[in-house]
Amino acid sequence: MSTLSVEMLAAAPAGPITSAGHAQLGIAVLVGIAVIVLLITRFKLHAFLSLTIGSLVLGAVAGAPMDKAIASFTTGLGATVSGVGVLIALGAILGKLLADSGGADQIVDTILAKAGPRSMPWAIVLIAGVIGLPLFFEVGIVLLIPVVLLVAKRGNHSLMRIGIPALAGLSVMHGLVPPHPGPLAAIDAIGANLGVTLALGVLVAVPTAVIAGPLFSRVAARWVDVTPPEKLIPQRPSADLERRPGFAATVATVMLPVVLMLAKALVDIVVDDPKDHVQRVADVIGSPLIALLAAVLVGLFTLGRAAGFGRDRLAGTVEKSLVPIAGILLIVGAGGGFKQTLIDVGVGRMILDFSKDWSVSALLLAWLIAVAIRLATGSATVATISAAGLVAPLAADMSTTHAALLVLAVGGGSLFFSHVNDAGFWMVKEYFGMDVGQTIKTWSLMETVISVVSLVLVLLLSLVL
C-alpha cells in the first residue's frame, strides 16, 4: 500500500502562481469552496457559474495575480473538456439510443419476468448496474424510477426494498466505473490506466452494489415505510415503436465498450510489448474513444434500426442526445478549472507538506479529500475532479495498479453522504414521496455505505495487488 513520503513532494506541481503561506492557502480553499456552496445552495446559481466565480475567488484570496488565476482556470477547463468531452457525448448518444429504441425496457422486462419476489431486489440491482453503464446517473433515475414504482405497486413490494437496489446500482456505476464522466476525469488527472481502472472498478463495484443495495435495503425498509406516490406511477402508453430490439443484442451493445476496454487491459498485462502488433491493435480498439464510438455505431443498427428507426429518426435521436449534455460538459470543465486553480496556487504542495510525516495511506487521504469536497459542494463529479487534481502528485511513484486504486478511492469518497446540496437528493425525495428525514435515513445513508465499503475494498486490494 502506498503511503505519503518525502519523495512525493518532488511530484508536486512546480512553480505555483503564488507564494502564499499555508495559512493563507487554507483560508483561500475554505473561502473558495464556501463561495461555491453559497452560490449553488442559497442563490441557486448554476454550478458552472458558481465554480467559475469560486475559482477566481480562490485565486484572489490566495494572493495570485488575477491574470494568472484566469489562465489556470481556463487551462484546467480546456484540458478537462478535451480529455472527456467527446467520451461524454458518445455516452449520451448511446444512452439516448438505449432509451428511445425501447432497449432499456427490453432489459427491464426480460429480467423482471424471470425474477420471483425474493430475488426481485437482486434483479433490480442487476438491471440498474447494466443500465447504468452507459447512462448518466440522472438519466438512469428517470429511466428506472417509473419501473421501480410500478414493480413496488403491482407486486406489493416495499418501495425501499426495490428502490434502494436500483439507486445503489446506478450510483456505484456513476462513481467507480468508466466511462462515466467522474471516473474518466479522475483517470485523466491522475494519469491512471483506463483498462486497469475499469477492471478494478468492476471488481469493487459488484460487492459494493450488493451490500449497499439488496442487503442495506432490508434495513432501510424497516426504518422507512412509504407507498409509491400515485401521481408518479406511470400508466404505460401504447408504444409508437414498430418493434423493440432483442434482449441479447441490447445487452451486447451496452457491454461492447466495456469488453473492448477490458480486452485492452488484459493484452497490456499478458503481452506488455509496445511493439507487438496484437498490443498495438488492442491499444486502438480498447481506447475509450474507439470503444464508445464502436458501441454507438453498432447501436445505430442493433438498437435504432432494430426498433424500426429510419434515417431521419436516427439523426433526430443523436441530435437530441447532445443537447442535455451542454450543461454537464460546462460543469465538468469548470470543475477541472477549479481543480487546476487549486493545484497552481500551491494547495497540492501544501497538502503534501502537511502530510509528509503522516503514516497514512495515500488512498485513504484521497478518499478523505473527496469526502470533504463532496460534503461541501454536493457534487460527486466536482468532488472527483477536484480531489483527483489535488492527489495527482501522489501517483508519481505508484504502480499502474495502485494508480488505478487511487482513482477508485477518489470515486468512492465522492459518493459520501449526499444531502441537501445535491440535486440527486431532491430527485430521490420527490420520486419516492419521502420527507427530508426519510431521505437522509435511506438515500443519504446508502451513499455513505457505498463510499465506506468501496474504500475498504480498495484498501484490501492494495494489500494484495
Residue pairs with C-beta under 8 A, 6 or more apart in sequence:
1 361
1 363
1 402
1 459
1 462
1 463
2 361
2 362
2 363
2 394
2 397
2 398
2 402
2 462
3 358
3 359
3 360
3 361
3 362
4 352
4 355
4 356
4 358
4 360
4 362
4 365
4 394
5 356
5 397
6 356
7 397
8 352
8 356
8 362
8 393
8 394
8 396
8 397
9 349
9 352
9 353
9 356
9 393
10 396
11 393
11 394
11 395
11 396
11 397
12 348
12 349
12 352
12 393
13 343
13 344
13 346
13 348
13 349
13 393
16 344
16 345
16 346
16 349
17 59
17 64
17 65
17 68
17 69
17 72
17 344
17 345
17 346
18 25
18 59
18 62
18 63
18 64
18 68
18 345
18 346
19 63
19 346
20 28
20 62
20 63
20 64
20 345
20 346
22 350
22 353
22 354
24 61
24 62
24 63
25 62
25 345
25 346
25 347
25 350
26 350
27 61
28 58
28 59
28 61
28 62
28 63
28 345
28 347
29 58
29 342
29 347
31 57
31 58
31 61
32 54
32 55
32 57
32 58
32 61
32 338
32 341
33 54
33 373
33 376
33 377
34 376
35 50
35 53
35 54
35 57
36 50
36 51
36 53
36 54
36 338
36 376
36 377
37 376
37 377
37 378
37 421
39 45
39 49
39 50
39 53
39 54
40 47
40 50
40 377
40 378
40 421
41 378
41 420
41 421
45 53
46 327
47 331
47 334
47 379
47 382
48 327
48 330
48 331
48 333
48 334
51 331
51 334
51 335
51 337
51 338
51 382
52 73
52 334
52 337
54 338
55 69
55 72
55 73
55 334
55 337
55 338
55 341
56 66
56 69
56 70
56 73
58 69
58 338
58 341
58 342
58 345
59 66
59 68
59 69
59 70
59 72
59 73
59 341
59 345
60 66
60 69
62 345
62 346
64 72
64 344
64 345
68 344
69 341
69 345
72 337
72 340
72 341
72 343
72 344
72 345
73 337
73 338
73 340
73 341
74 337
75 337
75 340
76 336
76 337
76 338
76 339
76 340
76 341
76 343
76 389
77 333
77 334
77 336
77 337
77 340
78 333
79 188
79 336
79 340
80 185
80 188
80 332
80 333
80 335
80 336
80 337
80 339
80 385
81 329
81 332
81 333
81 336
83 184
83 185
83 188
84 181
84 184
84 185
84 188
84 332
85 329
85 332
85 333
86 289
87 179
87 181
87 184
87 288
87 289
87 292
88 181
88 184
88 325
88 328
88 329
88 332
89 322
89 325
89 329
90 179
90 289
90 292
90 293
90 295
90 296
91 134
91 135
91 136
91 179
91 180
91 292
92 136
92 321
92 322
92 324
92 325
93 296
93 299
93 317
93 318
93 321
93 322
94 134
94 253
94 254
94 292
94 295
94 296
94 299
95 134
95 135
95 136
95 139
95 321
96 317
96 318
96 320
96 321
97 103
97 296
97 299
97 300
97 303
97 304
97 317
97 321
98 104
98 131
98 134
98 135
98 250
98 253
98 254
98 299
98 303
99 139
99 143
100 304
100 307
100 309
100 317
101 241
101 244
101 245
101 303
101 304
101 306
101 307
101 309
102 239
102 241
102 244
102 245
102 307
103 244
103 245
103 250
103 253
103 254
103 303
103 307
104 131
104 143
104 250
105 244
106 244
106 245
106 246
106 247
106 250
107 127
107 130
107 131
107 247
107 250
107 251
107 254
108 127
108 131
108 144
108 147
110 247
111 123
111 126
111 127
112 120
112 123
112 127
112 147
112 151
114 123
115 122
115 123
117 155
117 157
120 151
120 155
120 157
120 161
120 162
121 161
121 162
121 164
121 165
121 213
121 214
121 217
122 165
122 214
124 148
124 151
124 162
124 165
124 166
124 169
124 213
125 165
125 166
125 168
125 169
125 209
125 210
125 213
125 214
126 169
127 144
127 147
127 166
127 169
128 140
128 144
128 165
128 166
128 167
128 168
128 169
128 170
128 173
128 209
128 213
129 169
129 172
129 173
129 205
129 206
129 209
130 251
130 254
130 255
131 140
131 143
131 144
131 169
131 170
131 254
132 140
132 169
132 170
132 172
132 173
132 174
133 173
133 177
133 254
133 255
133 258
134 179
134 254
134 257
134 295
135 143
135 170
136 174
136 180
136 181
136 328
137 170
137 171
137 174
137 180
137 380
137 424
138 423
138 424
138 427
140 170
140 174
141 167
141 170
141 424
141 427
141 428
141 431
144 166
144 170
145 163
145 166
145 232
145 431
146 232
146 233
146 234
147 166
148 159
148 162
148 163
148 166
149 159
149 228
149 229
149 232
149 233
149 234
149 431
150 233
150 234
150 236
151 157
151 162
152 158
152 159
152 161
152 162
152 163
152 228
153 228
153 233
158 221
158 225
159 226
159 227
159 228
159 432
160 217
160 220
160 221
160 224
160 225
160 226
160 442
161 217
161 218
161 221
162 217
163 217
163 432
163 442
164 212
164 213
164 216
164 217
164 220
164 221
164 442
164 446
165 209
165 213
165 214
165 217
166 213
167 213
167 428
167 443
167 446
168 209
168 212
168 213
168 216
168 217
168 446
168 450
169 209
169 213
171 212
171 415
171 446
171 447
171 450
172 205
172 208
172 209
172 212
172 450
172 454
173 180
173 205
174 180
174 182
174 380
174 415
175 182
175 183
175 380
175 384
175 411
175 412
175 414
175 415
175 450
175 454
176 183
176 201
176 204
176 205
176 208
176 408
176 411
176 412
176 454
177 183
177 198
177 201
177 202
177 205
178 184
178 187
178 194
178 197
178 198
178 201
178 261
178 288
179 257
179 288
179 292
181 328
181 332
181 381
182 380
182 381
182 384
182 385
182 411
182 414
183 197
183 201
183 384
183 407
183 411
184 194
184 288
185 332
185 335
185 336
185 381
185 384
185 385
185 388
186 192
186 384
186 385
186 387
186 388
186 407
186 410
186 411
187 193
187 194
187 197
187 407
189 336
189 339
189 385
189 388
189 389
189 392
190 388
190 391
190 392
190 395
190 403
190 406
190 407
190 410
191 392
191 395
191 403
192 395
192 400
192 403
192 404
192 406
192 407
193 265
193 268
193 400
193 403
193 404
194 261
194 265
194 287
194 288
195 261
195 262
195 264
195 265
195 266
195 268
195 286
196 265
196 268
196 400
196 401
196 404
197 404
197 407
197 408
198 258
198 261
198 262
198 265
199 262
199 265
200 401
200 404
200 405
200 408
200 461
201 404
201 407
201 408
201 411
202 258
203 457
203 461
204 408
204 412
204 454
204 457
204 458
204 461
205 454
207 453
207 457
208 450
208 453
208 454
208 457
209 450
211 449
211 453
212 446
212 449
212 450
212 453
216 445
216 446
216 449
220 441
220 442
220 445
220 446
223 441
223 442
224 434
224 438
224 441
224 442
226 432
226 433
226 434
226 438
227 433
228 432
228 433
229 431
229 432
229 433
232 431
232 433
241 307
241 308
242 307
242 308
243 306
243 307
243 308
244 306
244 307
245 302
245 303
245 306
245 307
246 306
249 302
249 303
249 306
250 302
250 303
252 302
253 295
253 298
253 299
253 302
253 303
254 295
256 291
256 294
256 295
256 298
257 288
257 291
257 292
257 294
257 295
258 291
260 285
260 286
260 290
260 291
260 294
261 286
261 288
261 291
262 286
263 282
263 285
263 286
264 282
264 283
264 285
264 286
264 287
265 286
267 278
267 279
267 282
267 283
267 286
268 279
268 282
268 283
271 278
271 279
271 282
272 279
273 279
274 280
284 290
285 291
285 294
300 314
304 313
304 314
304 317
305 314
309 317
331 379
331 381
331 382
332 381
332 385
335 379
335 381
335 382
335 385
335 386
336 385
336 389
338 382
338 385
338 386
339 385
339 386
339 388
339 389
339 390
340 389
342 348
342 386
342 389
342 390
343 389
343 390
343 392
347 390
348 389
348 390
348 391
348 392
348 393
349 393
351 365
351 369
351 390
351 391
352 393
352 394
355 365
358 365
361 459
361 462
362 391
362 394
362 398
362 406
363 402
363 405
363 406
363 409
363 455
363 458
363 459
363 462
364 409
364 455
364 459
365 391
365 394
366 387
366 391
366 394
366 406
366 409
366 410
366 413
367 409
367 410
367 412
367 413
367 451
367 455
367 458
368 413
369 387
369 390
369 391
369 410
369 413
370 383
370 384
370 387
370 409
370 410
370 411
370 412
370 413
370 414
370 416
371 383
371 413
371 414
371 416
371 417
371 451
373 382
373 383
373 386
373 387
373 414
374 380
374 383
374 413
374 414
374 415
374 416
374 417
374 418
375 416
375 417
375 419
377 383
377 421
378 418
378 419
378 420
378 421
378 422
378 423
378 425
379 422
380 414
380 415
380 418
380 422
381 414
383 410
383 413
383 414
384 410
384 411
384 414
387 410
387 413
387 414
388 407
388 410
391 406
391 410
394 406
395 402
395 403
395 406
398 406
401 465
402 462
402 465
405 458
405 461
405 462
405 465
408 454
408 458
409 455
409 458
411 454
412 450
412 451
412 452
412 454
412 455
412 458
413 451
413 455
414 451
415 447
415 450
415 451
415 454
416 447
416 448
416 451
416 452
417 444
417 445
417 447
417 448
417 451
418 424
418 425
418 443
418 444
418 447
419 425
419 440
419 444
420 426
420 436
424 443
425 439
425 443
425 444
428 434
428 439
428 442
428 443
429 435
429 436
429 438
429 439
429 443
432 439
432 442
434 442
